[in-house]
């Protein structure tokens, strides 16, 4: 079984190589037909062409990897196509700029548009072909779920989306005891554990590790903190040192400089967009353009967050704080469009300039709603160790209606793994979710704070 899985992994690598090679060959055709012999400034014939094609292939490989365009093990066909098309558009635009710099003039853009059309056709063919090949040869991993209390129905529903990857073979309540759990485990299975008794979890992990059984963990706060720990030698023993969950003074300085540069430039470039949106909001109902709301940031400090108004005036005149729901009647027609593409959040650039927010960080929650979350999840306050952000891990990898506990896990992952490179990665990932409707979907009809964890 292990040999089969290794062969499938190798075939997957070959499929990815075929994808990158195909994209590079299409670019090479356009390059030779429309650009190579038309450059006024001249170009190194063989070496220059080879380097440019290699750079094109490398860029596509990196962007597709960043956006999950090669993650055919987990993503749907439409998600693969979307991710690859987004990567392709960015790479083709960057490459066009490179050609302009090479020739020191604005070169024709029509050949690059033709390349985009050809690329879309190839991407669709490759995505459908490779996913079918993968799922035909892939053997789903049998999975045993260990739980405490009620059967984890929400988890089981989520796993249904990955039936080609995992096959839930058994669900075992840990109340039956360690010996009974071990008796029921099959050494060919993987084991998925959530928040169960830590002593029991440790024993089961040792058992699985000895038998080379895959272990899947739904992490808690402690495990996320340990994940970012670094090791030193304490005489003859390894010692794990956990981060404090705070940025160093140097990291804070670099992050602040980055925020000021990006937010300042964005405000200048997007000022015409601000003007158009402001006029449209005024024309719609004559109400105020901006919406101001108290939010939480680092160490629990409060500030007034700015947004373009996307709801009717006095949307919360009853005084009850609630998240936007699916098909919320309070959202105006223009507001629906603004929220769909997250344009309503652009005024938060002002909050970033003022130092109240950062480009990347946990979502700024309302004090009333955060207080409700903390009653059920006391560690929810840990996400306030850094400034609130315009975008973040929870925003790009979760959804608007992702449960607060899951959002907390993503936020803690970000805080414990912080680096400037991670910030840049999240910013690039944000581009992907701008056109994904599920990323801005409201909470369910009967939910006020999206607190349900299932």
TORKOL-4160 file (C-alpha; in steps of 0.2 Angstrom, whole numbers, padded with zeros to 4 digits, m for minus):
454
<pt num="1" X="0000" Y="0000" Z="0000"/>
<pt num="2" X="0014" Y="0012" Z="0004"/>
<pt num="3" X="0023" Y="0008" Z="m0012"/>
<pt num="4" X="0007" Y="0012" Z="m0022"/>
<pt num="5" X="0005" Y="0029" Z="m0012"/>
<pt num="6" X="0023" Y="0034" Z="m0016"/>
<pt num="7" X="0020" Y="0030" Z="m0035"/>
<pt num="8" X="0005" Y="0041" Z="m0035"/>
<pt num="9" X="0015" Y="0055" Z="m0027"/>
<pt num="10" X="0028" Y="0053" Z="m0040"/>
<pt num="11" X="0014" Y="0053" Z="m0054"/>
<pt num="12" X="0007" Y="0069" Z="m0046"/>
<pt num="13" X="0024" Y="0077" Z="m0047"/>
<pt num="14" X="0025" Y="0073" Z="m0066"/>
<pt num="15" X="0008" Y="0080" Z="m0068"/>
<pt num="16" X="0013" Y="0096" Z="m0060"/>
<pt num="17" X="0029" Y="0097" Z="m0071"/>
<pt num="18" X="0018" Y="0094" Z="m0087"/>
<pt num="19" X="0007" Y="0109" Z="m0081"/>
<pt num="20" X="0022" Y="0121" Z="m0079"/>
<pt num="21" X="0030" Y="0114" Z="m0095"/>
<pt num="22" X="0014" Y="0117" Z="m0105"/>
<pt num="23" X="0012" Y="0135" Z="m0099"/>
<pt num="24" X="0030" Y="0139" Z="m0103"/>
<pt num="25" X="0029" Y="0131" Z="m0120"/>
<pt num="26" X="0013" Y="0142" Z="m0124"/>
<pt num="27" X="0023" Y="0157" Z="m0118"/>
<pt num="28" X="0038" Y="0152" Z="m0129"/>
<pt num="29" X="0026" Y="0151" Z="m0145"/>
<pt num="30" X="0019" Y="0169" Z="m0141"/>
<pt num="31" X="0037" Y="0175" Z="m0138"/>
<pt num="32" X="0044" Y="0169" Z="m0154"/>
<pt num="33" X="0029" Y="0174" Z="m0165"/>
<pt num="34" X="0026" Y="0192" Z="m0158"/>
<pt num="35" X="0040" Y="0198" Z="m0147"/>
<pt num="36" X="0057" Y="0189" Z="m0150"/>
<pt num="37" X="0061" Y="0197" Z="m0167"/>
<pt num="38" X="0052" Y="0213" Z="m0165"/>
<pt num="39" X="0063" Y="0220" Z="m0150"/>
<pt num="40" X="0070" Y="0237" Z="m0155"/>
<pt num="41" X="0083" Y="0237" Z="m0141"/>
<pt num="42" X="0089" Y="0219" Z="m0146"/>
<pt num="43" X="0091" Y="0204" Z="m0134"/>
<pt num="44" X="0103" Y="0190" Z="m0131"/>
<pt num="45" X="0096" Y="0178" Z="m0143"/>
<pt num="46" X="0098" Y="0160" Z="m0136"/>
<pt num="47" X="0103" Y="0164" Z="m0118"/>
<pt num="48" X="0091" Y="0178" Z="m0115"/>
<pt num="49" X="0077" Y="0168" Z="m0122"/>
<pt num="50" X="0081" Y="0153" Z="m0111"/>
<pt num="51" X="0082" Y="0164" Z="m0096"/>
<pt num="52" X="0066" Y="0173" Z="m0099"/>
<pt num="53" X="0056" Y="0157" Z="m0102"/>
<pt num="54" X="0064" Y="0149" Z="m0086"/>
<pt num="55" X="0059" Y="0164" Z="m0076"/>
<pt num="56" X="0041" Y="0163" Z="m0083"/>
<pt num="57" X="0040" Y="0145" Z="m0078"/>
<pt num="58" X="0047" Y="0148" Z="m0061"/>
<pt num="59" X="0035" Y="0162" Z="m0058"/>
<pt num="60" X="0020" Y="0152" Z="m0063"/>
<pt num="61" X="0026" Y="0137" Z="m0052"/>
<pt num="62" X="0028" Y="0149" Z="m0037"/>
<pt num="63" X="0011" Y="0158" Z="m0039"/>
<pt num="64" X="0001" Y="0142" Z="m0043"/>
<pt num="65" X="0009" Y="0134" Z="m0027"/>
<pt num="66" X="0005" Y="0150" Z="m0017"/>
<pt num="67" X="m0014" Y="0149" Z="m0023"/>
<pt num="68" X="m0016" Y="0131" Z="m0022"/>
<pt num="69" X="m0016" Y="0128" Z="m0041"/>
<pt num="70" X="m0007" Y="0112" Z="m0039"/>
<pt num="71" X="m0016" Y="0105" Z="m0024"/>
<pt num="72" X="m0027" Y="0093" Z="m0033"/>
<pt num="73" X="m0027" Y="0081" Z="m0018"/>
<pt num="74" X="m0039" Y="0093" Z="m0009"/>
<pt num="75" X="m0046" Y="0106" Z="m0020"/>
<pt num="76" X="m0061" Y="0105" Z="m0032"/>
<pt num="77" X="m0059" Y="0106" Z="m0050"/>
<pt num="78" X="m0066" Y="0124" Z="m0051"/>
<pt num="79" X="m0055" Y="0130" Z="m0037"/>
<pt num="80" X="m0039" Y="0123" Z="m0046"/>
<pt num="81" X="m0045" Y="0131" Z="m0062"/>
<pt num="82" X="m0048" Y="0148" Z="m0053"/>
<pt num="83" X="m0031" Y="0147" Z="m0044"/>
<pt num="84" X="m0021" Y="0143" Z="m0060"/>
<pt num="85" X="m0030" Y="0157" Z="m0070"/>
<pt num="86" X="m0027" Y="0170" Z="m0056"/>
<pt num="87" X="m0008" Y="0164" Z="m0056"/>
<pt num="88" X="m0008" Y="0165" Z="m0075"/>
<pt num="89" X="m0015" Y="0182" Z="m0076"/>
<pt num="90" X="m0002" Y="0189" Z="m0063"/>
<pt num="91" X="0013" Y="0180" Z="m0072"/>
<pt num="92" X="0008" Y="0186" Z="m0089"/>
<pt num="93" X="0006" Y="0204" Z="m0083"/>
<pt num="94" X="0023" Y="0203" Z="m0074"/>
<pt num="95" X="0031" Y="0195" Z="m0090"/>
<pt num="96" X="0023" Y="0209" Z="m0101"/>
<pt num="97" X="0031" Y="0222" Z="m0089"/>
<pt num="98" X="0048" Y="0213" Z="m0091"/>
<pt num="99" X="0047" Y="0213" Z="m0110"/>
<pt num="100" X="0043" Y="0232" Z="m0109"/>
<pt num="101" X="0059" Y="0234" Z="m0098"/>
<pt num="102" X="0069" Y="0224" Z="m0110"/>
<pt num="103" X="0064" Y="0234" Z="m0125"/>
<pt num="104" X="0063" Y="0250" Z="m0115"/>
<pt num="105" X="0046" Y="0254" Z="m0123"/>
<pt num="106" X="0028" Y="0249" Z="m0121"/>
<pt num="107" X="0026" Y="0234" Z="m0132"/>
<pt num="108" X="0010" Y="0227" Z="m0139"/>
<pt num="109" X="m0002" Y="0219" Z="m0126"/>
<pt num="110" X="m0013" Y="0210" Z="m0138"/>
<pt num="111" X="m0001" Y="0195" Z="m0140"/>
<pt num="112" X="m0001" Y="0193" Z="m0121"/>
<pt num="113" X="m0020" Y="0193" Z="m0121"/>
<pt num="114" X="m0020" Y="0180" Z="m0134"/>
<pt num="115" X="m0008" Y="0170" Z="m0123"/>
<pt num="116" X="m0021" Y="0172" Z="m0109"/>
<pt num="117" X="m0035" Y="0164" Z="m0120"/>
<pt num="118" X="m0023" Y="0150" Z="m0124"/>
<pt num="119" X="m0018" Y="0147" Z="m0106"/>
<pt num="120" X="m0036" Y="0146" Z="m0100"/>
<pt num="121" X="m0040" Y="0132" Z="m0112"/>
<pt num="122" X="m0024" Y="0123" Z="m0107"/>
<pt num="123" X="m0028" Y="0126" Z="m0089"/>
<pt num="124" X="m0045" Y="0119" Z="m0090"/>
<pt num="125" X="m0039" Y="0104" Z="m0100"/>
<pt num="126" X="m0025" Y="0100" Z="m0088"/>
<pt num="127" X="m0036" Y="0103" Z="m0072"/>
<pt num="128" X="m0049" Y="0091" Z="m0078"/>
<pt num="129" X="m0037" Y="0078" Z="m0085"/>
<pt num="130" X="m0025" Y="0078" Z="m0070"/>
<pt num="131" X="m0039" Y="0077" Z="m0056"/>
<pt num="132" X="m0048" Y="0063" Z="m0065"/>
<pt num="133" X="m0031" Y="0054" Z="m0066"/>
<pt num="134" X="m0027" Y="0057" Z="m0048"/>
<pt num="135" X="m0044" Y="0052" Z="m0041"/>
<pt num="136" X="m0044" Y="0036" Z="m0052"/>
<pt num="137" X="m0028" Y="0030" Z="m0046"/>
<pt num="138" X="m0029" Y="0037" Z="m0028"/>
<pt num="139" X="m0033" Y="0025" Z="m0014"/>
<pt num="140" X="m0043" Y="0035" Z="0000"/>
<pt num="141" X="m0034" Y="0034" Z="0017"/>
<pt num="142" X="m0045" Y="0024" Z="0029"/>
<pt num="143" X="m0048" Y="0036" Z="0044"/>
<pt num="144" X="m0053" Y="0032" Z="0062"/>
<pt num="145" X="m0060" Y="0047" Z="0072"/>
<pt num="146" X="m0057" Y="0048" Z="0091"/>
<pt num="147" X="m0069" Y="0059" Z="0100"/>
<pt num="148" X="m0076" Y="0063" Z="0117"/>
<pt num="149" X="m0094" Y="0066" Z="0121"/>
<pt num="150" X="m0105" Y="0068" Z="0106"/>
<pt num="151" X="m0101" Y="0062" Z="0088"/>
<pt num="152" X="m0093" Y="0076" Z="0079"/>
<pt num="153" X="m0106" Y="0079" Z="0065"/>
<pt num="154" X="m0098" Y="0095" Z="0059"/>
<pt num="155" X="m0082" Y="0087" Z="0056"/>
<pt num="156" X="m0090" Y="0072" Z="0048"/>
<pt num="157" X="m0099" Y="0084" Z="0036"/>
<pt num="158" X="m0083" Y="0093" Z="0032"/>
<pt num="159" X="m0074" Y="0076" Z="0028"/>
<pt num="160" X="m0087" Y="0072" Z="0015"/>
<pt num="161" X="m0080" Y="0085" Z="0004"/>
<pt num="162" X="m0063" Y="0075" Z="0004"/>
<pt num="163" X="m0070" Y="0057" Z="0001"/>
<pt num="164" X="m0058" Y="0054" Z="m0013"/>
<pt num="165" X="m0044" Y="0058" Z="0000"/>
<pt num="166" X="m0051" Y="0051" Z="0017"/>
<pt num="167" X="m0063" Y="0037" Z="0020"/>
<pt num="168" X="m0070" Y="0038" Z="0038"/>
<pt num="169" X="m0070" Y="0020" Z="0043"/>
<pt num="170" X="m0074" Y="0021" Z="0061"/>
<pt num="171" X="m0079" Y="0034" Z="0075"/>
<pt num="172" X="m0073" Y="0029" Z="0093"/>
<pt num="173" X="m0079" Y="0037" Z="0109"/>
<pt num="174" X="m0063" Y="0038" Z="0120"/>
<pt num="175" X="m0075" Y="0034" Z="0135"/>
<pt num="176" X="m0072" Y="0015" Z="0130"/>
<pt num="177" X="m0054" Y="0016" Z="0137"/>
<pt num="178" X="m0037" Y="0014" Z="0129"/>
<pt num="179" X="m0037" Y="m0005" Z="0128"/>
<pt num="180" X="m0053" Y="m0005" Z="0118"/>
<pt num="181" X="m0047" Y="0009" Z="0107"/>
<pt num="182" X="m0031" Y="0000" Z="0103"/>
<pt num="183" X="m0041" Y="m0016" Z="0099"/>
<pt num="184" X="m0052" Y="m0007" Z="0087"/>
<pt num="185" X="m0038" Y="0002" Z="0078"/>
<pt num="186" X="m0032" Y="m0005" Z="0061"/>
<pt num="187" X="m0013" Y="m0002" Z="0058"/>
<pt num="188" X="m0018" Y="0002" Z="0039"/>
<pt num="189" X="m0029" Y="0017" Z="0045"/>
<pt num="190" X="m0025" Y="0035" Z="0050"/>
<pt num="191" X="m0031" Y="0042" Z="0066"/>
<pt num="192" X="m0039" Y="0059" Z="0068"/>
<pt num="193" X="m0040" Y="0067" Z="0086"/>
<pt num="194" X="m0047" Y="0083" Z="0092"/>
<pt num="195" X="m0048" Y="0089" Z="0110"/>
<pt num="196" X="m0048" Y="0073" Z="0120"/>
<pt num="197" X="m0039" Y="0069" Z="0136"/>
<pt num="198" X="m0021" Y="0074" Z="0134"/>
<pt num="199" X="m0014" Y="0059" Z="0143"/>
<pt num="200" X="m0024" Y="0047" Z="0132"/>
<pt num="201" X="m0019" Y="0057" Z="0116"/>
<pt num="202" X="m0001" Y="0055" Z="0121"/>
<pt num="203" X="m0002" Y="0036" Z="0123"/>
<pt num="204" X="m0012" Y="0034" Z="0106"/>
<pt num="205" X="0001" Y="0045" Z="0097"/>
<pt num="206" X="0015" Y="0034" Z="0103"/>
<pt num="207" X="0006" Y="0019" Z="0098"/>
<pt num="208" X="0003" Y="0026" Z="0081"/>
<pt num="209" X="0020" Y="0033" Z="0079"/>
<pt num="210" X="0028" Y="0015" Z="0083"/>
<pt num="211" X="0017" Y="0007" Z="0069"/>
<pt num="212" X="0019" Y="0021" Z="0056"/>
<pt num="213" X="0001" Y="0025" Z="0057"/>
<pt num="214" X="m0003" Y="0043" Z="0050"/>
<pt num="215" X="m0009" Y="0055" Z="0064"/>
<pt num="216" X="m0021" Y="0069" Z="0061"/>
<pt num="217" X="m0023" Y="0082" Z="0075"/>
<pt num="218" X="m0036" Y="0096" Z="0076"/>
<pt num="219" X="m0025" Y="0108" Z="0086"/>
<pt num="220" X="m0029" Y="0117" Z="0102"/>
<pt num="221" X="m0020" Y="0132" Z="0109"/>
<pt num="222" X="m0006" Y="0123" Z="0118"/>
<pt num="223" X="m0002" Y="0113" Z="0102"/>
<pt num="224" X="m0001" Y="0129" Z="0091"/>
<pt num="225" X="0010" Y="0137" Z="0104"/>
<pt num="226" X="0022" Y="0122" Z="0104"/>
<pt num="227" X="0022" Y="0121" Z="0085"/>
<pt num="228" X="0032" Y="0138" Z="0084"/>
<pt num="229" X="0044" Y="0133" Z="0099"/>
<pt num="230" X="0063" Y="0132" Z="0095"/>
<pt num="231" X="0074" Y="0120" Z="0103"/>
<pt num="232" X="0090" Y="0122" Z="0113"/>
<pt num="233" X="0102" Y="0110" Z="0122"/>
<pt num="234" X="0100" Y="0109" Z="0140"/>
<pt num="235" X="0116" Y="0100" Z="0144"/>
<pt num="236" X="0111" Y="0082" Z="0137"/>
<pt num="237" X="0092" Y="0086" Z="0135"/>
<pt num="238" X="0083" Y="0095" Z="0122"/>
<pt num="239" X="0073" Y="0110" Z="0128"/>
<pt num="240" X="0058" Y="0118" Z="0119"/>
<pt num="241" X="0056" Y="0137" Z="0121"/>
<pt num="242" X="0040" Y="0144" Z="0117"/>
<pt num="243" X="0037" Y="0162" Z="0110"/>
<pt num="244" X="0028" Y="0174" Z="0120"/>
<pt num="245" X="0015" Y="0177" Z="0107"/>
<pt num="246" X="0021" Y="0195" Z="0104"/>
<pt num="247" X="0032" Y="0204" Z="0091"/>
<pt num="248" X="0049" Y="0209" Z="0095"/>
<pt num="249" X="0053" Y="0228" Z="0094"/>
<pt num="250" X="0062" Y="0225" Z="0078"/>
<pt num="251" X="0047" Y="0216" Z="0070"/>
<pt num="252" X="0035" Y="0230" Z="0076"/>
<pt num="253" X="0046" Y="0243" Z="0068"/>
<pt num="254" X="0048" Y="0234" Z="0051"/>
<pt num="255" X="0029" Y="0230" Z="0051"/>
<pt num="256" X="0024" Y="0248" Z="0055"/>
<pt num="257" X="0036" Y="0255" Z="0041"/>
<pt num="258" X="0028" Y="0242" Z="0029"/>
<pt num="259" X="0010" Y="0247" Z="0035"/>
<pt num="260" X="0014" Y="0265" Z="0032"/>
<pt num="261" X="0021" Y="0263" Z="0015"/>
<pt num="262" X="0008" Y="0251" Z="0008"/>
<pt num="263" X="m0007" Y="0260" Z="0016"/>
<pt num="264" X="0000" Y="0277" Z="0010"/>
<pt num="265" X="0003" Y="0271" Z="m0008"/>
<pt num="266" X="m0014" Y="0262" Z="m0008"/>
<pt num="267" X="m0024" Y="0278" Z="m0003"/>
<pt num="268" X="m0015" Y="0288" Z="m0016"/>
<pt num="269" X="m0018" Y="0275" Z="m0030"/>
<pt num="270" X="m0036" Y="0271" Z="m0024"/>
<pt num="271" X="m0042" Y="0289" Z="m0021"/>
<pt num="272" X="m0052" Y="0289" Z="m0038"/>
<pt num="273" X="m0061" Y="0273" Z="m0032"/>
<pt num="274" X="m0065" Y="0281" Z="m0015"/>
<pt num="275" X="m0073" Y="0296" Z="m0024"/>
<pt num="276" X="m0083" Y="0285" Z="m0035"/>
<pt num="277" X="m0090" Y="0274" Z="m0021"/>
<pt num="278" X="m0093" Y="0290" Z="m0010"/>
<pt num="279" X="m0104" Y="0297" Z="m0024"/>
<pt num="280" X="m0113" Y="0281" Z="m0027"/>
<pt num="281" X="m0118" Y="0279" Z="m0009"/>
<pt num="282" X="m0124" Y="0297" Z="m0008"/>
<pt num="283" X="m0134" Y="0295" Z="m0024"/>
<pt num="284" X="m0142" Y="0279" Z="m0017"/>
<pt num="285" X="m0151" Y="0285" Z="m0001"/>
<pt num="286" X="m0143" Y="0301" Z="0003"/>
<pt num="287" X="m0136" Y="0294" Z="0019"/>
<pt num="288" X="m0118" Y="0295" Z="0026"/>
<pt num="289" X="m0104" Y="0288" Z="0016"/>
<pt num="290" X="m0094" Y="0281" Z="0030"/>
<pt num="291" X="m0099" Y="0270" Z="0044"/>
<pt num="292" X="m0090" Y="0271" Z="0060"/>
<pt num="293" X="m0090" Y="0257" Z="0073"/>
<pt num="294" X="m0080" Y="0253" Z="0089"/>
<pt num="295" X="m0068" Y="0238" Z="0087"/>
<pt num="296" X="m0054" Y="0230" Z="0097"/>
<pt num="297" X="m0036" Y="0230" Z="0093"/>
<pt num="298" X="m0019" Y="0226" Z="0102"/>
<pt num="299" X="m0021" Y="0223" Z="0121"/>
<pt num="300" X="m0039" Y="0226" Z="0120"/>
<pt num="301" X="m0038" Y="0244" Z="0116"/>
<pt num="302" X="m0054" Y="0251" Z="0107"/>
<pt num="303" X="m0054" Y="0262" Z="0091"/>
<pt num="304" X="m0066" Y="0268" Z="0078"/>
<pt num="305" X="m0065" Y="0257" Z="0063"/>
<pt num="306" X="m0070" Y="0265" Z="0046"/>
<pt num="307" X="m0080" Y="0257" Z="0032"/>
<pt num="308" X="m0090" Y="0262" Z="0017"/>
<pt num="309" X="m0108" Y="0261" Z="0023"/>
<pt num="310" X="m0115" Y="0245" Z="0015"/>
<pt num="311" X="m0131" Y="0244" Z="0026"/>
<pt num="312" X="m0147" Y="0255" Z="0028"/>
<pt num="313" X="m0145" Y="0269" Z="0040"/>
<pt num="314" X="m0148" Y="0264" Z="0058"/>
<pt num="315" X="m0146" Y="0245" Z="0054"/>
<pt num="316" X="m0144" Y="0241" Z="0072"/>
<pt num="317" X="m0157" Y="0254" Z="0079"/>
<pt num="318" X="m0163" Y="0240" Z="0091"/>
<pt num="319" X="m0146" Y="0241" Z="0100"/>
<pt num="320" X="m0142" Y="0222" Z="0097"/>
<pt num="321" X="m0124" Y="0219" Z="0090"/>
<pt num="322" X="m0125" Y="0205" Z="0076"/>
<pt num="323" X="m0115" Y="0199" Z="0061"/>
<pt num="324" X="m0122" Y="0201" Z="0044"/>
<pt num="325" X="m0133" Y="0186" Z="0039"/>
<pt num="326" X="m0135" Y="0177" Z="0023"/>
<pt num="327" X="m0147" Y="0187" Z="0012"/>
<pt num="328" X="m0148" Y="0201" Z="0026"/>
<pt num="329" X="m0162" Y="0213" Z="0022"/>
<pt num="330" X="m0151" Y="0227" Z="0030"/>
<pt num="331" X="m0138" Y="0227" Z="0016"/>
<pt num="332" X="m0142" Y="0239" Z="0002"/>
<pt num="333" X="m0140" Y="0234" Z="m0017"/>
<pt num="334" X="m0124" Y="0244" Z="m0018"/>
<pt num="335" X="m0118" Y="0237" Z="m0001"/>
<pt num="336" X="m0120" Y="0220" Z="m0008"/>
<pt num="337" X="m0108" Y="0223" Z="m0022"/>
<pt num="338" X="m0096" Y="0232" Z="m0010"/>
<pt num="339" X="m0096" Y="0218" Z="0002"/>
<pt num="340" X="m0094" Y="0205" Z="m0012"/>
<pt num="341" X="m0077" Y="0212" Z="m0017"/>
<pt num="342" X="m0073" Y="0219" Z="0000"/>
<pt num="343" X="m0073" Y="0237" Z="m0006"/>
<pt num="344" X="m0082" Y="0242" Z="0009"/>
<pt num="345" X="m0066" Y="0239" Z="0019"/>
<pt num="346" X="m0055" Y="0251" Z="0010"/>
<pt num="347" X="m0057" Y="0265" Z="0022"/>
<pt num="348" X="m0048" Y="0254" Z="0035"/>
<pt num="349" X="m0032" Y="0260" Z="0026"/>
<pt num="350" X="m0035" Y="0276" Z="0036"/>
<pt num="351" X="m0035" Y="0266" Z="0052"/>
<pt num="352" X="m0019" Y="0258" Z="0047"/>
<pt num="353" X="m0011" Y="0276" Z="0044"/>
<pt num="354" X="m0017" Y="0281" Z="0061"/>
<pt num="355" X="m0008" Y="0266" Z="0069"/>
<pt num="356" X="m0024" Y="0258" Z="0075"/>
<pt num="357" X="m0023" Y="0243" Z="0063"/>
<pt num="358" X="m0010" Y="0234" Z="0053"/>
<pt num="359" X="m0011" Y="0227" Z="0035"/>
<pt num="360" X="m0011" Y="0209" Z="0041"/>
<pt num="361" X="m0018" Y="0204" Z="0058"/>
<pt num="362" X="m0033" Y="0196" Z="0067"/>
<pt num="363" X="m0050" Y="0203" Z="0062"/>
<pt num="364" X="m0055" Y="0218" Z="0072"/>
<pt num="365" X="m0070" Y="0212" Z="0082"/>
<pt num="366" X="m0083" Y="0222" Z="0091"/>
<pt num="367" X="m0081" Y="0223" Z="0110"/>
<pt num="368" X="m0099" Y="0216" Z="0113"/>
<pt num="369" X="m0097" Y="0201" Z="0101"/>
<pt num="370" X="m0079" Y="0197" Z="0108"/>
<pt num="371" X="m0086" Y="0197" Z="0125"/>
<pt num="372" X="m0099" Y="0184" Z="0120"/>
<pt num="373" X="m0085" Y="0173" Z="0112"/>
<pt num="374" X="m0074" Y="0174" Z="0127"/>
<pt num="375" X="m0088" Y="0167" Z="0138"/>
<pt num="376" X="m0087" Y="0151" Z="0129"/>
<pt num="377" X="m0069" Y="0152" Z="0123"/>
<pt num="378" X="m0059" Y="0161" Z="0136"/>
<pt num="379" X="m0043" Y="0160" Z="0126"/>
<pt num="380" X="m0051" Y="0171" Z="0112"/>
<pt num="381" X="m0043" Y="0186" Z="0120"/>
<pt num="382" X="m0026" Y="0179" Z="0115"/>
<pt num="383" X="m0028" Y="0185" Z="0098"/>
<pt num="384" X="m0026" Y="0203" Z="0104"/>
<pt num="385" X="m0007" Y="0201" Z="0107"/>
<pt num="386" X="m0005" Y="0210" Z="0090"/>
<pt num="387" X="m0014" Y="0224" Z="0081"/>
<pt num="388" X="m0030" Y="0220" Z="0071"/>
<pt num="389" X="m0028" Y="0218" Z="0053"/>
<pt num="390" X="m0036" Y="0222" Z="0036"/>
<pt num="391" X="m0033" Y="0204" Z="0031"/>
<pt num="392" X="m0026" Y="0189" Z="0040"/>
<pt num="393" X="m0024" Y="0170" Z="0041"/>
<pt num="394" X="m0042" Y="0168" Z="0047"/>
<pt num="395" X="m0049" Y="0180" Z="0033"/>
<pt num="396" X="m0040" Y="0171" Z="0019"/>
<pt num="397" X="m0040" Y="0153" Z="0025"/>
<pt num="398" X="m0057" Y="0154" Z="0034"/>
<pt num="399" X="m0073" Y="0161" Z="0029"/>
<pt num="400" X="m0084" Y="0175" Z="0036"/>
<pt num="401" X="m0095" Y="0162" Z="0045"/>
<pt num="402" X="m0081" Y="0151" Z="0051"/>
<pt num="403" X="m0083" Y="0148" Z="0069"/>
<pt num="404" X="m0075" Y="0159" Z="0082"/>
<pt num="405" X="m0064" Y="0144" Z="0089"/>
<pt num="406" X="m0058" Y="0140" Z="0071"/>
<pt num="407" X="m0054" Y="0159" Z="0068"/>
<pt num="408" X="m0045" Y="0159" Z="0084"/>
<pt num="409" X="m0034" Y="0144" Z="0079"/>
<pt num="410" X="m0029" Y="0153" Z="0063"/>
<pt num="411" X="m0025" Y="0169" Z="0072"/>
<pt num="412" X="m0014" Y="0160" Z="0084"/>
<pt num="413" X="m0005" Y="0151" Z="0070"/>
<pt num="414" X="m0002" Y="0168" Z="0063"/>
<pt num="415" X="0004" Y="0176" Z="0079"/>
<pt num="416" X="0016" Y="0161" Z="0083"/>
<pt num="417" X="0023" Y="0160" Z="0065"/>
<pt num="418" X="0024" Y="0179" Z="0062"/>
<pt num="419" X="0037" Y="0185" Z="0049"/>
<pt num="420" X="0037" Y="0198" Z="0036"/>
<pt num="421" X="0038" Y="0185" Z="0023"/>
<pt num="422" X="0022" Y="0177" Z="0030"/>
<pt num="423" X="0013" Y="0195" Z="0029"/>
<pt num="424" X="0018" Y="0196" Z="0011"/>
<pt num="425" X="0011" Y="0178" Z="0008"/>
<pt num="426" X="m0005" Y="0182" Z="0016"/>
<pt num="427" X="m0007" Y="0199" Z="0006"/>
<pt num="428" X="m0004" Y="0189" Z="m0010"/>
<pt num="429" X="m0017" Y="0176" Z="m0004"/>
<pt num="430" X="m0030" Y="0190" Z="m0001"/>
<pt num="431" X="m0030" Y="0193" Z="m0020"/>
<pt num="432" X="m0037" Y="0175" Z="m0022"/>
<pt num="433" X="m0052" Y="0177" Z="m0011"/>
<pt num="434" X="m0058" Y="0194" Z="m0017"/>
<pt num="435" X="m0068" Y="0185" Z="m0030"/>
<pt num="436" X="m0074" Y="0170" Z="m0020"/>
<pt num="437" X="m0092" Y="0172" Z="m0014"/>
<pt num="438" X="m0090" Y="0160" Z="0001"/>
<pt num="439" X="m0076" Y="0171" Z="0009"/>
<pt num="440" X="m0089" Y="0184" Z="0012"/>
<pt num="441" X="m0105" Y="0174" Z="0015"/>
<pt num="442" X="m0115" Y="0179" Z="0030"/>
<pt num="443" X="m0119" Y="0168" Z="0045"/>
<pt num="444" X="m0134" Y="0157" Z="0046"/>
<pt num="445" X="m0152" Y="0164" Z="0049"/>
<pt num="446" X="m0153" Y="0160" Z="0067"/>
<pt num="447" X="m0135" Y="0165" Z="0072"/>
<pt num="448" X="m0131" Y="0182" Z="0080"/>
<pt num="449" X="m0113" Y="0179" Z="0082"/>
<pt num="450" X="m0108" Y="0164" Z="0072"/>
<pt num="451" X="m0104" Y="0156" Z="0088"/>
<pt num="452" X="m0110" Y="0138" Z="0084"/>
<pt num="453" X="m0096" Y="0126" Z="0083"/>
<pt num="454" X="m0107" Y="0110" Z="0079"/>
